[in-house]
Amino acid sequence: MNRTPDPAEDGETRRRLAELQVDHNDLEVAIQAIGLSPVPDMMVIGRLKRRKLALKDEIQRLKDQLTPDIIA
């Protein structure tokens, strides 16, 4: 699908992408910290990992939006 790049839309997408990447990294730190506790709460870790995976999927979707379609 060809679309004319909208700089304002791309800027918003890049801002959202950066925000999601920070959230993804924060979740990784939280998962590691909980894992180091004497009795890690595996239910919490599982929820955080699922959220982290959902963020990863959203990050990839946004990256794909920013990458132009090149037909060889």
C-alpha positions in Angstrom: 0.0 0.0 0.0 1.5 3.3 -1.0 1.0 6.3 1.2 2.4 9.7 1.3 4.5 10.0 4.4 3.0 12.5 6.9 5.8 14.0 9.0 3.5 14.7 11.8 2.2 11.2 11.8 5.7 9.7 11.6 6.8 11.9 14.5 3.9 10.7 16.6 4.7 7.1 15.7 8.4 7.6 16.6 7.4 9.2 19.9 5.1 6.3 20.7 7.8 3.8 19.6 10.4 5.4 22.0 7.8 5.3 24.8 7.1 1.6 24.3 10.8 0.8 24.1 11.3 2.5 27.5 8.3 0.5 29.0 9.7 -2.7 27.5 13.1 -2.1 29.1 11.5 -1.1 32.4 9.6 -4.4 32.4 12.8 -6.3 31.8 14.4 -4.6 34.8 11.3 -5.3 37.0 11.3 -9.0 35.9 14.9 -9.4 36.8 14.5 -7.6 40.2 11.5 -9.8 41.1 13.4 -12.9 40.0 16.2 -12.1 42.4 14.0 -12.0 45.5 14.2 -14.9 47.9 10.7 -16.1 46.9 9.9 -14.7 43.5 6.2 -14.3 42.7 5.9 -16.3 39.5 2.4 -15.1 38.8 3.6 -11.5 38.7 6.6 -12.5 36.6 4.3 -14.3 34.2 2.0 -11.2 33.9 5.0 -9.0 33.3 6.5 -11.3 30.7 3.1 -11.4 28.8 3.0 -7.6 28.9 6.6 -7.4 27.7 5.8 -9.7 24.8 2.7 -7.6 23.9 4.9 -4.5 23.9 7.5 -6.2 21.7 4.7 -7.0 19.2 3.5 -3.4 19.2 7.1 -2.1 18.8 7.5 -4.3 15.8 4.2 -3.1 14.3 5.2 0.5 14.7 8.7 -0.2 13.2 7.0 -1.8 10.2 4.8 1.3 9.8 7.9 3.5 9.7 9.7 1.3 7.1 8.7 2.2 3.6 7.4 -0.6 1.3 10.0 -1.3 -1.3 8.9 -3.5 -4.2 11.8 -5.0 -6.0 
